[in-house]
Amino acid sequence: MLRTLSEAGRLRGNRRFFRQVPKRIPKVLRLHRASADDNCAPPPLRALSCFPAPVSPGSVRGTSVFNLFENFAQPSPEKEVRNNPIQRKFLLGSRKHEPPAIKTQNEKEKQMIRIGNICFAIALAFSIGISQAARPVTKYSTPTLSCGTSAASYIEVQVCAGTTGAPAGFSVQWETAADFAIYGWSDLTPSYCAASFSGVPGNSRYNLAPYSCITVQIGDDLFDDVGASSSCAGTSLACGTQYVFRAFAHATSGVNRSDFSSTLTCETLPCNPSGGCTFTQGFWKTHGPLGCVTGNNTNLWPVTSLALGNTTYDDTQLCAIFNTPAGGNGLISLAHQLIAAKLNVANGADATSIASAISDADALIGSLVVPPIGSGSLNPSATSTLIITLTSFNEGVIGPAHCQ
């Protein structure tokens, strides 16, 4: 060790430095005691005898050896030796000699700084949240559309609200892709249709929360859809045809409606040209007797009367039932699909897949007389399963395919 120190002193060119070494080493030994698990000499000696690299003449002034003894003469603050491993170890070994009052004061200052930083972060986050929440919404976010299940007479479209939701419902517009290519979006287009899905008290399923979605069926079923209104409610879509759709969220007091969504293209299933196929209620409602015929259509009903439950109705009464919106009355909705199913069977459609549903529907109706002929009523929950089955038959999803 002394040889190393002597060499260091000689290289430094300062004999007084070498003469002062014996006076400094006892001071080091008094401040640092070897621990039980030390593998070398006491800390000051270990630092020298176990020093990992020899001292080179070109870097003596900046070596850890000289910094070490300068530390012993005049200990530096912790922040000045934090990055020096030898000095840091000696400093840690001497912390027990620091006055308790100084250590306590330092800890208090650090704790106050940490608390201040935390409080500042909380206040900043709170202020940002308040500013975001206070920002007024002037326009509802644009909904998105996607294609769902298709049949020969309808297309299901999924409508998803954006960040603001659609609390007042939404509207969907559609027309054939062929008309869209010629006219674009215009209510003067021959095939243009629109439907409003606003919901009603007690049945507001079309009032969408943020990011929520709902699937709507575009076709003649809109006529019986509570909460939906459309000028094309009783008109089915053409089979084997591409349609384009767009939608927007409705406005409310103080908030404007959303922009239109992107245009979506979906297609109905191909037509079935063979006989024995089925038509929807929308077709029968526009190809029947007086009151159920539109434009140049003719009466194609194969019968002049049908039984619904225990009651038989003539074609004029059946037409009046067809033209009565369900309005939440399950009996009327069931009668619409039951009339269409029985007309399809009478027109030659195979009833194998639907016979039990027709029998169950008649049994459920029983002696009830359907409005507007009578005042019968059924809860929609009691008729929903049968309505779905009968509708699937009329639209060609089950049984023989749809006619057009």
C-alpha positions, 0 to 999 in steps of 0.5 A: 500500500505504501509503495502505491501511495509513495508512487502516487505522491511522487507522480504528483510531485508533492512531497507534502502530500506523501508526508500527510498520508500517515496522519490521514490513515488513522482518521480513516480507521477511526471513521470506518470499521471492518464489518464481519463479512469483509473479505479484505482489509478494513474499508480504507485499506480494502479500498486501496489493497483491492483497488481494481486498476493500477494508477497510470501516470497520465491520469493520476490527478483524476484517479479515485485514489486522490479523490479518496484521500481528498474526501477523507480530509474534507468530506463532500456532500452526498450529491457530489459523490453519488456516482463514485462507488468507492466514495459512496460506500465510505459515505454510507458507512459514515452516515451513522455519525451524521447528527440526527437532527440533520437526517430528520430535517432532510427526510422531512424535506424529501417527504414534503417534495414528494407530497407536493409532486403528488398534489400537483399531479392530482390537481392537474388531472382534475383540472383536465377532467373538468375541462373535458367534461365542461366542453359542450357537445354541439353535434352528435358523433357519426354512427357506423353501419355494417351488413347483417343477415340477408334474405330475398326480401330484406337486409339486416343492418347493424347501426353503432353509435359513436362517442356521444351515442344517439340518445334520440335515435337515428334514421336510415336511408336506402335505395338500389345501388343502380339508382345510386350510381345514376342519381346519388343520394336524393329523395327523388330517386325512384327507389329511395326510402327512409326510416326513422328509429326513434323509440317510444316511451317504454320501448326506446331500444333505438335510443343508443348509448355511446358505442352501443349497437343495434340491428334493424331489418330493412324490409316490409317488417318495418310496418310492425316495428314499434318505434320505427316509422317509414314511408316504405314500411310495407314494401319488401326489398327486391331479391338479388339486388344490391342496396346502399345505406346511410344513417345519421343520429337524430338531433336533440335540444341544443345538439345538432344531428350527426353527419351522415355515415359512410355509404354501405352496400349490401345485397339481398339473396337471389330470386327463386323463379320456380313455383311453390315459393313464398311472398312476404306480407308486404307483397300480399298487402299490395296485390290483393282486393280493393284497399290492398292493391297499389299502382298497376298491381292486380289481385293475386290472392288465391282465396277470398277468406281465411280463418284466424283462430276461431274466427273467419274473415273475408278478404276485405276484413283481412285487407283491413287487418293488413293495413292496421299497424301493430302498435305494440299489440302482439295479436295484430303482428301475429295476424299479419304474418299468419295471413301471409303464411296461409296465403302462401300455402294456398298459393302452392308453397310447401307447408311442411316446415310451417304447419305446426307454427300455423296450428300453434298460432291459431290456438293462441288466437282462439276466440280473440277478434283481431283489430280493427274488426274486433278489440283483441290483444296479446302481449308481444312476449307471448307471440314473438316466437311464432312471429319469428317462425312465420316471418322466416317462412314468408321471407324464404329463410325456411321452407321453400325459397322466396319468390322474388 
